[in-house]
């Protein structure tokens, strides 16, 4: 069985792609983008190891709709064998019409050279490192240098080139909140200044944010 370093699982996710989605976040990253909001996912910590089959078992327990799966991190391609095994398992698992979206902070030229199999296993790939000096209201991206690759007919249909920004740009206005036993997680792509304003807003209400993912 193949294992992976897993940061967390999210459901439902409504602001990182088409419809109601599952979010799978890998643990571990060598890209280290400046301004990363998920620095807690950088460390390759064995405490996060789990079997790919366990992720599929968790998916089998979801009773609601799944229109797609968004995979991020961390850097998924830093665990290529685990990512490939997960994508193959998801291909067998996913319901009809569910798309797979993968985020990578590596340049697409490097991904094509090192992981050519990736292009045959995903519907939408968003590549390139986050560049804070180019941040803005980019649909499904933190900065305008990041590239959108439509790898299947389903992606061409759901993420059309001509209206992509209009359809998905509004998701930049949404940050989902997921709560577990010990943490509050934000799911989405905050705009420049959002996190500072959130911290100030909490402080104004007497709430102190402890360890945060973007200042780990």
MDTraj code that builds the backbone (N, CA, C; nanometers):
import mdtraj as md
import numpy as np

residues = "UNK UNK UNK UNK UNK UNK UNK UNK UNK UNK UNK UNK UNK UNK UNK UNK UNK UNK UNK UNK UNK UNK UNK UNK UNK UNK UNK UNK UNK UNK UNK UNK UNK UNK UNK UNK UNK UNK UNK UNK UNK UNK UNK UNK UNK UNK UNK UNK UNK UNK UNK UNK UNK UNK UNK UNK UNK UNK UNK UNK UNK UNK UNK UNK UNK UNK UNK UNK UNK UNK UNK UNK UNK UNK UNK UNK UNK UNK UNK UNK UNK UNK UNK UNK UNK UNK UNK UNK UNK UNK UNK UNK UNK UNK UNK UNK UNK UNK UNK UNK UNK UNK UNK UNK UNK UNK UNK UNK UNK UNK UNK UNK UNK UNK UNK UNK UNK UNK UNK UNK UNK UNK UNK UNK UNK UNK UNK UNK UNK UNK UNK UNK UNK UNK UNK UNK UNK UNK UNK UNK UNK UNK UNK UNK UNK UNK UNK UNK UNK UNK UNK UNK UNK UNK UNK UNK UNK UNK UNK UNK UNK UNK UNK UNK UNK UNK UNK UNK UNK UNK UNK UNK UNK UNK UNK UNK UNK UNK UNK UNK UNK UNK UNK UNK UNK UNK UNK UNK UNK UNK UNK UNK UNK UNK UNK UNK UNK UNK UNK UNK UNK UNK UNK UNK UNK UNK UNK UNK UNK UNK UNK UNK UNK UNK UNK UNK".split()
xyz = np.array([
    [0.0835, -0.1189, 0.0000],
    [0.0000, 0.0000, 0.0000],
    [0.0878, 0.1250, 0.0000],
    [0.0418, 0.2286, -0.0666],
    [0.1160, 0.3531, -0.0751],
    [0.0680, 0.4486, 0.0331],
    [0.1625, 0.5156, 0.0974],
    [0.1273, 0.6125, 0.2001],
    [0.1667, 0.7524, 0.1546],
    [0.1133, 0.8511, 0.2236],
    [0.1389, 0.9901, 0.1910],
    [0.1466, 1.0708, 0.3206],
    [0.2109, 1.1850, 0.3136],
    [0.2066, 1.2795, 0.4240],
    [0.0894, 1.3725, 0.3982],
    [-0.0096, 1.3669, 0.4847],
    [-0.1349, 1.4375, 0.4664],
    [-0.1503, 1.5450, 0.5726],
    [-0.1745, 1.6681, 0.5288],
    [-0.1986, 1.7761, 0.6237],
    [-0.3409, 1.7708, 0.6765],
    [-0.4397, 1.7739, 0.5856],
    [-0.5782, 1.7723, 0.6302],
    [-0.6715, 1.7442, 0.5125],
    [-0.7936, 1.7098, 0.5497],
    [-0.9004, 1.6846, 0.4544],
    [-1.0146, 1.7813, 0.4841],
    [-1.0783, 1.8329, 0.3797],
    [-1.1887, 1.9265, 0.3982],
    [-1.3096, 1.8835, 0.3142],
    [-1.4270, 1.8974, 0.3746],
    [-1.5536, 1.8827, 0.3014],
    [-1.6628, 1.9520, 0.3824],
    [-1.7464, 2.0307, 0.3216],
    [-1.7480, 2.0679, 0.1794],
    [-1.6597, 2.1900, 0.1526],
    [-1.6101, 2.1996, 0.0294],
    [-1.5338, 2.3157, -0.0173],
    [-1.6096, 2.3738, -0.1367],
    [-1.6410, 2.5028, -0.1293],
    [-1.7216, 2.5649, -0.2347],
    [-1.6507, 2.6831, -0.3011],
    [-1.5240, 2.7049, -0.2692],
    [-1.4567, 2.8239, -0.3229],
    [-1.3214, 2.7923, -0.3860],
    [-1.3009, 2.6677, -0.4257],
    [-1.1760, 2.6299, -0.4927],
    [-1.2072, 2.5401, -0.6126],
    [-1.2980, 2.5880, -0.6964],
    [-1.3339, 2.5113, -0.8142],
    [-1.4838, 2.4964, -0.8290],
    [-1.5236, 2.4146, -0.9240],
    [-1.6638, 2.3961, -0.9595],
    [-1.7414, 2.3235, -0.8505],
    [-1.8573, 2.3764, -0.8123],
    [-1.9517, 2.3052, -0.7281],
    [-1.9047, 2.2790, -0.5863],
    [-1.9557, 2.1689, -0.5311],
    [-1.9227, 2.1260, -0.3954],
    [-1.8092, 2.0251, -0.4045],
    [-1.6995, 2.0513, -0.3325],
    [-1.5775, 1.9754, -0.3547],
    [-1.5206, 1.9155, -0.2265],
    [-1.4321, 1.8212, -0.2461],
    [-1.3459, 1.7676, -0.1405],
    [-1.2101, 1.8364, -0.1524],
    [-1.1503, 1.8705, -0.0393],
    [-1.0157, 1.9267, -0.0390],
    [-0.9174, 1.8301, 0.0257],
    [-0.8076, 1.8014, -0.0436],
    [-0.7025, 1.7132, 0.0080],
    [-0.5731, 1.7931, 0.0097],
    [-0.5182, 1.8168, 0.1286],
    [-0.3989, 1.8993, 0.1435],
    [-0.2794, 1.8093, 0.1807],
    [-0.1774, 1.8087, 0.0957],
    [-0.0544, 1.7350, 0.1255],
    [0.0276, 1.8099, 0.2309],
    [0.1064, 1.7347, 0.3065],
    [0.1980, 1.7926, 0.4052],
    [0.3411, 1.7830, 0.3520],
    [0.4121, 1.8949, 0.3551],
    [0.5497, 1.8985, 0.3075],
    [0.5636, 1.9798, 0.1815],
    [0.6626, 2.0706, 0.1799],
    [0.6812, 2.1570, 0.0633],
    [0.8254, 2.2041, 0.0564],
    [0.8837, 2.1977, -0.0633],
    [1.0193, 2.2488, -0.0850],
    [1.0192, 2.3789, -0.1639],
    [0.9014, 2.4263, -0.2070],
    [0.8951, 2.5462, -0.2901],
    [0.9109, 2.6727, -0.2070],
    [0.8395, 2.6783, -0.0924],
    [0.8529, 2.7896, 0.0030],
    [0.8299, 2.9260, -0.0618],
    [0.7116, 2.9454, -0.1188],
    [0.6781, 3.0748, -0.1805],
    [0.6773, 3.1849, -0.0747],
    [0.7290, 3.2997, -0.1110],
    [0.7174, 3.4161, -0.0237],
    [0.5692, 3.4514, -0.0061],
    [0.5303, 3.4822, 0.1161],
    [0.3921, 3.5188, 0.1409],
    [0.2956, 3.4028, 0.1483],
    [0.3463, 3.2814, 0.1587],
    [0.2603, 3.1630, 0.1656],
    [0.1679, 3.1709, 0.2876],
    [0.0398, 3.1395, 0.2685],
    [-0.0549, 3.1404, 0.3795],
    [-0.0644, 3.0031, 0.4468],
    [0.0136, 2.9072, 0.3983],
    [0.0070, 2.7709, 0.4541],
    [0.1454, 2.7211, 0.4934],
    [0.2199, 2.8048, 0.5625],
    [0.3553, 2.7650, 0.6021],
    [0.3562, 2.6464, 0.6969],
    [0.2425, 2.6201, 0.7612],
    [0.2336, 2.5031, 0.8484],
    [0.2446, 2.3739, 0.7701],
    [0.2293, 2.3800, 0.6373],
    [0.2384, 2.2579, 0.5551],
    [0.3776, 2.2365, 0.4974],
    [0.4739, 2.3182, 0.5325],
    [0.6070, 2.3068, 0.4727],
    [0.6865, 2.1867, 0.5249],
    [0.6719, 2.1524, 0.6515],
    [0.7576, 2.0516, 0.7152],
    [0.7128, 1.9102, 0.6784],
    [0.8081, 1.8267, 0.6403],
    [0.7817, 1.6856, 0.6121],
    [0.7856, 1.6084, 0.7438],
    [0.6723, 1.6026, 0.8095],
    [0.6622, 1.5459, 0.9438],
    [0.5938, 1.4100, 0.9357],
    [0.6628, 1.3057, 0.9823],
    [0.6094, 1.1698, 0.9724],
    [0.4812, 1.1498, 1.0523],
    [0.4528, 1.2400, 1.1447],
    [0.3296, 1.2272, 1.2222],
    [0.2068, 1.2395, 1.1313],
    [0.2267, 1.2961, 1.0121],
    [0.1168, 1.3175, 0.9185],
    [0.1004, 1.2023, 0.8198],
    [0.1766, 1.0949, 0.8340],
    [0.1711, 0.9878, 0.7342],
    [0.0432, 0.9057, 0.7482],
    [-0.0179, 0.8769, 0.6340],
    [-0.1351, 0.7903, 0.6332],
    [-0.1408, 0.7171, 0.4998],
    [-0.2199, 0.6142, 0.4938],
    [-0.2341, 0.5358, 0.3718],
    [-0.3296, 0.6054, 0.2748],
    [-0.2996, 0.5940, 0.1473],
    [-0.3907, 0.6463, 0.0457],
    [-0.5268, 0.5789, 0.0600],
    [-0.5277, 0.4510, 0.0948],
    [-0.6549, 0.3795, 0.1128],
    [-0.7392, 0.4422, 0.2227],
    [-0.6736, 0.5012, 0.3234],
    [-0.7483, 0.5660, 0.4322],
    [-0.8183, 0.6915, 0.3828],
    [-0.7561, 0.7610, 0.2889],
    [-0.8202, 0.8786, 0.2300],
    [-0.9443, 0.8364, 0.1506],
    [-0.9315, 0.7289, 0.0739],
    [-1.0456, 0.6787, -0.0032],
    [-1.1568, 0.6328, 0.0912],
    [-1.1204, 0.5706, 0.2033],
    [-1.2215, 0.5276, 0.3007],
    [-1.2954, 0.6487, 0.3577],
    [-1.2219, 0.7564, 0.3830],
    [-1.2860, 0.8800, 0.4305],
    [-1.3821, 0.9348, 0.3257],
    [-1.3396, 0.9328, 0.1997],
    [-1.4264, 0.9794, 0.0923],
    [-1.5540, 0.8959, 0.0846],
    [-1.5410, 0.7663, 0.1072],
    [-1.6573, 0.6782, 0.1010],
    [-1.7597, 0.7113, 0.2100],
    [-1.7138, 0.7795, 0.3146],
    [-1.8037, 0.8165, 0.4236],
    [-1.8788, 0.9454, 0.4007],
    [-1.8495, 1.0157, 0.2909],
    [-1.9184, 1.1419, 0.2615],
    [-2.0563, 1.1116, 0.2058],
    [-2.1571, 1.1719, 0.2658],
    [-2.2942, 1.1444, 0.2219],
    [-2.3474, 1.2500, 0.1258],
    [-2.2824, 1.3666, 0.1213],
    [-2.3296, 1.4739, 0.0349],
    [-2.2719, 1.4654, -0.1048],
    [-2.3066, 1.5621, -0.1898],
    [-2.2578, 1.5619, -0.3283],
    [-2.1094, 1.5937, -0.3361],
    [-2.0428, 1.5385, -0.4361],
    [-1.9027, 1.5697, -0.4643],
    [-1.8920, 1.5998, -0.6134],
    [-1.8789, 1.7287, -0.6463],
    [-1.8660, 1.7693, -0.7860],
    [-1.7208, 1.7716, -0.8326],
    [-1.6287, 1.7671, -0.7371],
    [-1.4878, 1.7712, -0.7737],
    [-1.3981, 1.7552, -0.6530],
    [-1.2693, 1.7405, -0.6809],
    [-1.1675, 1.7213, -0.5776],
    [-1.0561, 1.8210, -0.6036],
    [-1.0224, 1.8984, -0.5027],
    [-0.9124, 1.9941, -0.5120],
    [-0.7970, 1.9454, -0.4259],
    [-0.6787, 1.9350, -0.4863],
    [-0.5599, 1.8853, -0.4175],
    [-0.4580, 1.9978, -0.4093],
    [-0.4133, 2.0266, -0.2881],
    [-0.3173, 2.1347, -0.2674],
    [-0.2221, 2.0940, -0.1553],
    [-0.1685, 2.1906, -0.0854],
    [-0.0758, 2.1583, 0.0219],
    [-0.0230, 2.2830, 0.0881],
    [0.1089, 2.2742, 0.1251],
    [0.2080, 2.1759, 0.0818],
    [0.2254, 2.1766, -0.0699],
    [0.3162, 2.0915, -0.1120],
    [0.3415, 2.0752, -0.2551],
    [0.3166, 1.9301, -0.2919],
    [0.2040, 1.9001, -0.3573],
    [0.1709, 1.7603, -0.3883],
    [0.2793, 1.6872, -0.4666],
    [0.3471, 1.7559, -0.5599],
    [0.4451, 1.6853, -0.6438],
    [0.5764, 1.6592, -0.5720],
    [0.5911, 1.7068, -0.4490],
    [0.7073, 1.6676, -0.3690],
    [0.6947, 1.5236, -0.3197],
    [0.5760, 1.4656, -0.3338],
    [0.5530, 1.3238, -0.3041],
    [0.4957, 1.2582, -0.4303],
    [0.5772, 1.2459, -0.5341],
    [0.5228, 1.2037, -0.6642],
    [0.4600, 1.0656, -0.6634],
    [0.5217, 0.9694, -0.5940],
    [0.4638, 0.8354, -0.5931],
    [0.3291, 0.8350, -0.5222],
    [0.3208, 0.9082, -0.4102],
    [0.1954, 0.9152, -0.3359],
    [0.0898, 0.9894, -0.4164],
    [0.1287, 1.0990, -0.4829],
    [0.0331, 1.1745, -0.5629],
    [-0.0206, 1.0890, -0.6772],
    [0.0690, 1.0178, -0.7423],
    [0.0250, 0.9333, -0.8551],
    [-0.0696, 0.8243, -0.8069],
    [-0.0366, 0.7624, -0.6934],
    [-0.1238, 0.6578, -0.6389],
    [-0.2590, 0.7162, -0.5978],
    [-0.2578, 0.8359, -0.5394],
    [-0.3831, 0.8995, -0.4997],
    [-0.4677, 0.9325, -0.6218],
    [-0.4071, 0.9886, -0.7250],
    [-0.4823, 1.0241, -0.8453],
    [-0.5412, 0.9003, -0.9122],
    [-0.4663, 0.7908, -0.9139],
    [-0.5184, 0.6670, -0.9723],
    [-0.6362, 0.6144, -0.8904],
    [-0.6242, 0.6233, -0.7577],
    [-0.7334, 0.5781, -0.6712],
    [-0.8557, 0.6678, -0.6870],
    [-0.8336, 0.7987, -0.7000],
    [-0.9445, 0.8917, -0.7179],
    [-1.0139, 0.8707, -0.8518],
    [-0.9374, 0.8347, -0.9540],
    [-0.9954, 0.8085, -1.0850],
    [-1.0937, 0.6931, -1.0783],
    [-1.0590, 0.5911, -0.9982],
    [-1.1479, 0.4762, -0.9823],
    [-1.2664, 0.5094, -0.8913],
    [-1.2445, 0.6027, -0.7975],
    [-1.3477, 0.6339, -0.6982],
    [-1.4484, 0.7376, -0.7441],
    [-1.4036, 0.8380, -0.8164],
    [-1.4866, 0.9571, -0.8356],
    [-1.6163, 0.9265, -0.9096],
    [-1.7171, 1.0003, -0.8697],
    [-1.8470, 0.9859, -0.9315],
    [-1.8462, 1.0511, -1.0691],
    [-1.9424, 1.0157, -1.1512],
    [-1.9492, 1.0712, -1.2861],
    [-1.9620, 1.2231, -1.2804],
    [-1.8780, 1.2915, -1.3560],
    [-1.8838, 1.4364, -1.3616],
    [-1.7960, 1.5072, -1.2612],
    [-1.7312, 1.4357, -1.1700],
    [-1.6417, 1.4998, -1.0735],
    [-1.5075, 1.5296, -1.1404],
    [-1.4580, 1.6512, -1.1220],
    [-1.3289, 1.6867, -1.1807],
    [-1.2206, 1.6909, -1.0735],
    [-1.0963, 1.6788, -1.1170],
    [-0.9816, 1.6825, -1.0264],
    [-0.8964, 1.8038, -1.0603],
    [-0.8761, 1.8887, -0.9608],
    [-0.7963, 2.0108, -0.9735],
    [-0.6755, 1.9980, -0.8820],
    [-0.5564, 2.0209, -0.9353],
    [-0.4335, 2.0116, -0.8566],
    [-0.3597, 2.1448, -0.8616],
    [-0.3163, 2.1908, -0.7440],
    [-0.2311, 2.3083, -0.7328],
    [-0.0859, 2.2641, -0.7158],
    [0.0043, 2.3297, -0.7890],
    [0.1484, 2.3092, -0.7705],
    [0.2182, 2.4437, -0.7772],
    [0.3142, 2.4637, -0.6882],
    [0.3926, 2.5861, -0.6895],
    [0.5149, 2.5777, -0.7794],
    [0.5268, 2.4688, -0.8548],
    [0.6427, 2.4520, -0.9436],
    [0.6075, 2.4983, -1.0849],
    [0.7055, 2.5435, -1.1608],
    [0.6799, 2.5860, -1.2990],
    [0.6278, 2.4695, -1.3834],
    [0.5397, 2.5001, -1.4763],
    [0.4820, 2.3949, -1.5583],
    [0.5869, 2.3241, -1.6430],
    [0.6925, 2.3961, -1.6847],
    [0.7981, 2.3323, -1.7628],
    [0.8669, 2.2230, -1.6824],
    [0.8848, 2.2463, -1.5540],
    [0.9460, 2.1450, -1.4671],
    [0.8498, 2.0283, -1.4458],
    [0.7225, 2.0585, -1.4267],
    [0.6241, 1.9525, -1.4072],
    [0.6149, 1.8639, -1.5307],
    [0.6169, 1.9232, -1.6477],
    [0.6104, 1.8445, -1.7719],
    [0.7326, 1.7550, -1.7858],
    [0.8477, 1.8049, -1.7414],
    [0.9714, 1.7278, -1.7540],
    [0.9796, 1.6158, -1.6505],
    [0.9415, 1.6457, -1.5264],
    [0.9610, 1.5502, -1.4172],
    [0.8401, 1.4600, -1.3927],
    [0.7194, 1.5093, -1.4250],
    [0.5968, 1.4338, -1.3951],
    [0.5007, 1.4381, -1.5144],
    [0.5416, 1.3872, -1.6293],
    [0.4543, 1.3947, -1.7471],
    [0.3220, 1.3216, -1.7288],
    [0.3177, 1.2219, -1.6416],
    [0.1959, 1.1474, -1.6141],
    [0.0865, 1.2342, -1.5513],
    [0.1270, 1.3455, -1.4898],
    [0.0308, 1.4301, -1.4196],
    [-0.0761, 1.4836, -1.5143],
    [-0.0356, 1.5178, -1.6362],
    [-0.1264, 1.5807, -1.7307],
    [-0.2377, 1.4874, -1.7765],
    [-0.2151, 1.3564, -1.7660],
    [-0.3166, 1.2591, -1.8052],
    [-0.4097, 1.2220, -1.6906],
    [-0.3808, 1.2682, -1.5707],
    [-0.4558, 1.2240, -1.4529],
    [-0.5359, 1.3355, -1.3850],
    [-0.5230, 1.4579, -1.4315],
    [-0.5990, 1.5673, -1.3721],
    [-0.6808, 1.6367, -1.4811],
    [-0.7823, 1.7085, -1.4375],
    [-0.8621, 1.7878, -1.5301],
    [-0.8081, 1.9303, -1.5388],
    [-0.7792, 1.9888, -1.4238],
    [-0.7277, 2.1251, -1.4196],
    [-0.6027, 2.1283, -1.3336],
    [-0.4979, 2.1907, -1.3852],
    [-0.3728, 2.2075, -1.3120],
    [-0.3420, 2.3567, -1.3038],
    [-0.3145, 2.4034, -1.1837],
    [-0.2722, 2.5421, -1.1636],
    [-0.1287, 2.5393, -1.1135],
    [-0.0387, 2.5990, -1.1915],
    [0.1047, 2.5880, -1.1644],
    [0.1684, 2.7242, -1.1407],
    [0.2947, 2.7206, -1.1087],
    [0.3859, 2.8342, -1.0865],
    [0.3805, 2.8787, -0.9394],
    [0.4934, 2.9282, -0.8886],
    [0.4980, 2.9744, -0.7498],
    [0.4166, 3.1014, -0.7287],
    [0.3621, 3.1152, -0.6090],
    [0.2915, 3.2372, -0.5718],
    [0.3901, 3.3530, -0.5662],
    [0.3530, 3.4650, -0.6286],
    [0.4376, 3.5849, -0.6309],
    [0.3595, 3.6992, -0.5673],
    [0.3879, 3.7353, -0.4414],
    [0.3064, 3.8356, -0.3721],
    [0.3016, 3.9709, -0.4417],
    [0.4077, 4.0050, -0.5153],
    [0.4072, 4.1331, -0.5854],
    [0.3109, 4.1345, -0.7033],
    [0.2604, 4.0163, -0.7421],
    [0.1642, 4.0074, -0.8517],
    [0.0266, 3.9602, -0.8031],
    [0.0043, 3.9718, -0.6730],
    [-0.1237, 3.9271, -0.6183],
    [-0.2353, 4.0210, -0.6618],
    [-0.3559, 3.9684, -0.6679],
    [-0.4710, 4.0463, -0.7110],
    [-0.5965, 3.9632, -0.6986],
    [-0.6953, 3.9945, -0.7793],
    [-0.8226, 3.9235, -0.7746],
    [-0.8296, 3.8139, -0.8815],
    [-0.7224, 3.7403, -0.8977],
    [-0.7155, 3.6378, -1.0011],
    [-0.8031, 3.5185, -0.9630],
    [-0.8816, 3.4705, -1.0564],
    [-0.9691, 3.3570, -1.0295],
    [-0.8879, 3.2315, -0.9992],
    [-0.9171, 3.1686, -0.8850],
    [-0.8558, 3.0427, -0.8408],
    [-0.7047, 3.0507, -0.8258],
    [-0.6481, 3.1709, -0.8268],
    [-0.5035, 3.1871, -0.8133],
    [-0.4734, 3.3004, -0.7163],
    [-0.3571, 3.2893, -0.6501],
    [-0.3162, 3.3961, -0.5610],
    [-0.2448, 3.5083, -0.6316],
    [-0.1824, 3.4804, -0.7466],
    [-0.1085, 3.5833, -0.8200],
    [-0.1218, 3.5599, -0.9693],
    [-0.1080, 3.6675, -1.0454],
    [-0.1384, 3.6636, -1.1884],
    [-0.0384, 3.5835, -1.2703],
    [0.0796, 3.5540, -1.2163],
    [0.1775, 3.4738, -1.2897],
    [0.1408, 3.3262, -1.2937],
    [0.0535, 3.2842, -1.2042],
    [0.0175, 3.1430, -1.1980],
    [-0.0680, 3.1054, -1.3188],
    [-0.0432, 2.9860, -1.3722],
    [-0.1021, 2.9455, -1.4989],
    [-0.2100, 2.8400, -1.4801],
    [-0.3135, 2.8486, -1.5619],
    [-0.4250, 2.7546, -1.5596],
    [-0.4132, 2.6621, -1.6802],
    [-0.4045, 2.5312, -1.6550],
    [-0.3897, 2.4320, -1.7615],
    [-0.5144, 2.3444, -1.7644],
    [-0.5869, 2.3480, -1.8745],
    [-0.7056, 2.2649, -1.8917],
    [-0.6624, 2.1362, -1.9606],
    [-0.6703, 2.0263, -1.8874],
    [-0.6120, 1.9009, -1.9338],
    [-0.7153, 1.8005, -1.9839],
    [-0.8427, 1.8374, -1.9843],
    [-0.9466, 1.7438, -2.0266],
    [-1.0642, 1.8209, -2.0846],
    [-1.1502, 1.7533, -2.1606],
    [-1.2723, 1.8182, -2.2100],
    [-1.3614, 1.8689, -2.0970],
    [-1.3634, 1.7961, -1.9837],
    [-1.4440, 1.8402, -1.8697],
    [-1.3939, 1.9745, -1.8171],
    [-1.2621, 1.9907, -1.8126],
    [-1.2055, 2.1185, -1.7681],
    [-1.2385, 2.2304, -1.8654],
    [-1.2342, 2.2010, -1.9941],
    [-1.2697, 2.3015, -2.0943],
    [-1.4145, 2.3461, -2.0772],
    [-1.4998, 2.2532, -2.0376],
    [-1.6412, 2.2841, -2.0190],
    [-1.6653, 2.3633, -1.8906],
    [-1.6046, 2.3198, -1.7806],
    [-1.6331, 2.3809, -1.6508],
    [-1.5507, 2.5064, -1.6229],
    [-1.4342, 2.5160, -1.6854],
    [-1.3443, 2.6287, -1.6609],
    [-1.3123, 2.6974, -1.7944],
    [-1.4147, 2.7480, -1.8640],
    [-1.3955, 2.8000, -2.0001],
    [-1.3025, 2.9209, -2.0027],
    [-1.2181, 2.9264, -2.1039],
    [-1.1180, 3.0326, -2.1148],
    [-1.1819, 3.1709, -2.1180],
    [-1.2832, 3.1872, -2.2006],
    [-1.3398, 3.3196, -2.2197],
    [-1.4070, 3.3795, -2.0979],
    [-1.4718, 3.2969, -2.0158],
    [-1.5468, 3.3472, -1.9010],
    [-1.4916, 3.2981, -1.7673],
    [-1.3699, 3.2441, -1.7684],
    [-1.3109, 3.1863, -1.6475],
    [-1.3034, 3.2878, -1.5333],
    [-1.2509, 3.4065, -1.5618],
    [-1.2346, 3.5070, -1.4562],
    [-1.3701, 3.5511, -1.4018],
    [-1.4693, 3.5668, -1.4896],
    [-1.6012, 3.6097, -1.4444],
    [-1.6676, 3.5043, -1.3568],
    [-1.6544, 3.3787, -1.3954],
    [-1.7209, 3.2715, -1.3220],
    [-1.6550, 3.2474, -1.1868],
    [-1.5213, 3.2392, -1.1853],
    [-1.4524, 3.1977, -1.0633],
    [-1.3873, 3.3117, -0.9864],
    [-1.3836, 3.4323, -1.0456],
    [-1.3279, 3.5447, -0.9733],
    [-1.4041, 3.5753, -0.8463],
    [-1.5341, 3.5500, -0.8455],
    [-1.6161, 3.5790, -0.7277],
    [-1.5783, 3.4895, -0.6091],
    [-1.5152, 3.3739, -0.6367],
    [-1.4758, 3.2865, -0.5257],
    [-1.3658, 3.3485, -0.4396],
    [-1.2944, 3.4466, -0.4927],
    [-1.1930, 3.5151, -0.4128],
    [-1.2561, 3.5979, -0.3001],
    [-1.3864, 3.6186, -0.3075],
    [-1.4572, 3.6917, -0.2016],
    [-1.4980, 3.5986, -0.0874],
    [-1.4714, 3.4683, -0.1024],
    [-1.5213, 3.3703, -0.0065],
    [-1.4061, 3.2982, 0.0633],
    [-1.4103, 3.2930, 0.1940],
    [-1.3187, 3.2115, 0.2732],
    [-1.4040, 3.1208, 0.3606],
    [-1.3890, 2.9907, 0.3442],
    [-1.4638, 2.8956, 0.4264],
    [-1.3915, 2.8731, 0.5584],
    [-1.4666, 2.8389, 0.6600],
    [-1.4118, 2.8090, 0.7914],
    [-1.4465, 2.6653, 0.8274],
    [-1.3438, 2.5864, 0.8594],
    [-1.3629, 2.4495, 0.9056],
    [-1.3021, 2.4393, 1.0455],
    [-1.3744, 2.3792, 1.1368],
    [-1.3327, 2.3720, 1.2770],
    [-1.3165, 2.2257, 1.3167],
    [-1.2030, 2.1941, 1.3815],
    [-1.1869, 2.0608, 1.4390],
    [-1.1670, 2.0746, 1.5902],
    [-1.1153, 1.9699, 1.6552],
    [-1.1068, 1.9692, 1.8008],
    [-1.0135, 2.0766, 1.8558],
    [-0.9124, 2.1157, 1.7775],
    [-0.8120, 2.2067, 1.8333],
    [-0.7808, 2.3276, 1.7467],
    [-0.8378, 2.3350, 1.6260],
    [-0.7961, 2.4398, 1.5336],
    [-0.9143, 2.4934, 1.4533],
    [-0.8946, 2.6131, 1.4017],
    [-0.9871, 2.6732, 1.3064],
    [-0.9112, 2.6904, 1.1758],
    [-0.9620, 2.6299, 1.0673],
    [-0.8924, 2.6328, 0.9387],
    [-0.9681, 2.7209, 0.8400],
    [-0.8931, 2.8026, 0.7668],
    [-0.9499, 2.8800, 0.6574],
    [-0.9236, 2.8062, 0.5267],
    [-1.0250, 2.7967, 0.4438],
    [-1.0118, 2.7293, 0.3149],
    [-1.0455, 2.8304, 0.2061],
    [-0.9505, 2.8580, 0.1208],
    [-0.9698, 2.9551, 0.0147],
    [-0.8399, 3.0288, -0.0137],
    [-0.8479, 3.1318, -0.0952],
    [-0.7301, 3.2097, -0.1329],
    [-0.7535, 3.3537, -0.0888],
    [-0.7018, 3.3931, 0.0279],
    [-0.7249, 3.5306, 0.0748],
    [-0.6572, 3.6325, -0.0157],
    [-0.7167, 3.7503, -0.0229],
    [-0.6581, 3.8597, -0.0991],
    [-0.5573, 3.9335, -0.0121],
    [-0.4753, 4.0153, -0.0757],
    [-0.3731, 4.0906, -0.0033],
    [-0.4388, 4.1728, 0.1072],
    [-0.3860, 4.1601, 0.2277],
    [-0.4352, 4.2368, 0.3415],
    [-0.5461, 4.1713, 0.4198],
    [-0.6077, 4.0634, 0.3656],
    [-0.7197, 3.9993, 0.4343],
    [-0.6796, 3.9428, 0.5703],
    [-0.5630, 3.8781, 0.5766],
    [-0.5227, 3.8133, 0.7016],
    [-0.4906, 3.9157, 0.8094],
    [-0.4252, 4.0253, 0.7706],
    [-0.3952, 4.1314, 0.8680],
    [-0.5248, 4.1937, 0.9198],
    [-0.6209, 4.2159, 0.8301],
    [-0.7487, 4.2725, 0.8722],
    [-0.8243, 4.1766, 0.9634],
    [-0.8141, 4.0464, 0.9359],
    [-0.8789, 3.9495, 1.0220],
    [-0.8187, 3.9515, 1.1615],
    [-0.6849, 3.9538, 1.1693],
    [-0.6190, 3.9572, 1.3002],
    [-0.6585, 4.0833, 1.3769],
    [-0.6622, 4.1974, 1.3084],
    [-0.7010, 4.3226, 1.3739],
    [-0.8464, 4.3172, 1.4205],
    [-0.9323, 4.2573, 1.3365],
    [-1.0720, 4.2455, 1.3745],
    [-1.0910, 4.1571, 1.4966],
    [-1.0170, 4.0470, 1.5025],
    [-1.0246, 3.9594, 1.6194],
    [-0.9752, 4.0309, 1.7447],
    [-0.8620, 4.1025, 1.7304],
    [-0.8063, 4.1744, 1.8454],
    [-0.9045, 4.2785, 1.8969],
    [-0.9757, 4.3435, 1.8048],
    [-1.0743, 4.4430, 1.8457],
    [-1.1898, 4.3841, 1.9237],
    [-1.2080, 4.2536, 1.9112],
    [-1.3145, 4.1844, 1.9845],
    [-1.2595, 4.1049, 2.1023],
    [-1.1330, 4.1285, 2.1333],
    [-1.0728, 4.0622, 2.2480],
    [-1.0303, 3.9196, 2.2237],
    [-1.0177, 3.8810, 2.0959],
    [-0.9772, 3.7445, 2.0616],
    [-0.8331, 3.7472, 2.0116],
    [-0.7478, 3.6660, 2.0714],
    [-0.6078, 3.6597, 2.0316],
    [-0.5838, 3.5363, 1.9459],
    [-0.5310, 3.5569, 1.8254],
    [-0.4952, 3.4440, 1.7397],
    [-0.3602, 3.3908, 1.7853],
    [-0.3522, 3.2628, 1.8150],
    [-0.2262, 3.2038, 1.8593],
    [-0.1378, 3.1709, 1.7413],
    [-0.0997, 3.0459, 1.7299],
    [-0.0156, 3.0027, 1.6182],
    [-0.0985, 3.0036, 1.4910],
    [-0.0499, 3.0749, 1.3891],
    [-0.1226, 3.0848, 1.2641],
    [-0.0463, 3.0154, 1.1528],
    [-0.1181, 2.9682, 1.0515],
    [-0.0575, 2.8905, 0.9447],
    [0.0384, 2.9745, 0.8620],
    [0.0151, 3.1059, 0.8506],
    [0.0988, 3.1902, 0.7665],
    [0.2164, 3.2516, 0.8404],
    [0.2234, 3.2309, 0.9717],
    [0.3372, 3.2802, 1.0507],
    [0.3901, 3.1692, 1.1411],
    [0.3901, 3.0467, 1.0912],
    [0.4329, 2.9316, 1.1724],
    [0.5806, 2.9416, 1.2073],
])
top = md.Topology()
chain = top.add_chain()
for i, resn in enumerate(residues, 1):
    res = top.add_residue(resn, chain, resSeq=i)
    for name in ("N", "CA", "C"):
        top.add_atom(name, md.element.get_by_symbol(name[0]), res)
traj = md.Trajectory(xyz[None], top)
